């Protein structure tokens, strides 16, 4: 089972009785942490990565605006809401 999982690039996790991961087994050719980080950096600097990050930021700002508008308790509520609207338009 372990060899099969490794050849199919499936990480195996071993848990203790409390559900905490105590060991991980994975195929040694997954790549180093540095290699993974370099690939992530390369993707983020690509046009596709830029679009994805922009979509994440837009979704986050929209969700924060919805939450902010649901409270309306701040003295500066309208000012903050207007700034969020401008940021949404820019994104």
Secondary structure, 3 states (H helix, E strand, C coil): CHHHHHHCCCCEEEECCCCCEEEEECCCCCCCHHHHHHHHHHHHCCHHHHHHHHHHHHHHHHHHHHHHHHHCCCCCHHHHHHHHHHHHHHC
